Amino acid sequence: MAGPVLLAALWKRLPVVVMEPNAIPGFTHRKLARFVARALLSFSETAKWFPPEVAEVTGLPVRSEFFAIPPKPRSGQLTVLITGGSQGSRTLNRAAQESWKLWDSGAVRLIHQTGPAAYELLASEFQLSGIDGEMSPFLADMPAAFAAADIVVSRAGMGTVSELAAAGKPSILVPFPFAADDHQLHNAQAMERGGAARLVRDADFNGEKLFETVSQVMTNLAAMGEAARRFAKPGAARRAAEILEEVARA
């Protein structure tokens, strides 16, 4: 959708500032990279796609509530937040359901956002599972859900990844396999390389894999949370505004 707008701006000799939050730029940004006035990035590795003099890692603007979430002290019970976005994720929903029988009694609390389509069926079965937790079709207060969680299981869209970084939350990232240019996979790989997350491919994710991966990272959650915060850019919105003003004045 951005392609025609950017082409029109360049044709009219208007300066273009692009915000590229993903680890690998989309098609339009890749093709027009050498023509933009500034490129605002979220990952340093994305800079290789743009002329060095225009690229800057500003981060993606994230609500201040996520930055205000303090580190969560560990308790005897692990709280796992599972969220597939506003519409939910069939892969994440299925894996969560398959994992219910694997957890020791009282060992885990699940906060599961299912999306509206799957909620009624899953909620009725969850009540019979004996697992501690809560299930909802939509989470209106995502910062509160992040604050309650020891670890987050989610897709790897850049909005979610930026919120995880701001909150300093360790995560298990399951990239949506049909995202354009497989950009969610690249986002998850960048987070995993930085020690902030574990990447599991959609085709490999099931109840056993969820249980196994959570069990593997339980002793490393604090270090993963610190690594996640190293990706955070609390001044992203202000810096973006400053750059827009600089380019407009120039």
PEMOCOR-V533686 format. One line per field, one symbol per residue. phi: phi as a letter, one per 40 degrees, with the letter a starting at -180 (. if undefined). psi: psi as a letter, one per 40 degrees, with the letter a starting at -180 (. if undefined). burial: I if it has 9 or more other ideal C-beta (glycine too) atoms within 8 Angstrom, else O. A space follows every 50 residues. Layout:
phi->???
psi->???
burial->???
This chain:
phi->.cddccccccccgccbbbbbcccbccdccccbdcbccabbbbbccccccb ddcbcacbgcdbdcccccccdcccbcbcbbcbabgccgbccccccccccd ccccdgcbbbbbccgccccdcccccccccgcciabacabcbcdccccccc abbacbcccccccccccgbcabbbcccbcdffccccccccccccgcabcb cdcccacccccccdcccdcbccccccccccccbccccccccccdcccccc
psi->dddddddddddefhihhihgeidhiidddddedeeidihhidhdeedeei hdeehhhdihhiiddddehiihiiadhhhhhhhfideihddddddddded ediihedihhhhhdiddedddddddddedehiaiiidihdgddddddeid ihhiafidddddddddefhiihhgiheeihefdddddddddddeeeihhh iddehaddddddddddedeedddddddddeeigdfdddddddddddddd.
burial->OIIOOIIOIIOOOOOIIIIIIIIIIIOIIIOIIOOIOIIIIIIOOIIOII OOOIIIIIIIOIOOOIIOIOOIOOOOIIIIIIIIIOOIIOIIIIIIIIII OOIOOOOIIIIIIIIIOIIOOIIOIIOOOOIOIOIIOOOOOIIOIIIIII IIIIIIIIOIIIIIIIIIIIIIIIIIIOIOOIIIIIIIIIIIOIOIIIII IIOOIIIIIIIOIIOOIOOOIOOIIIIIIIIIIOOIOOIIOOIIOOIOOO
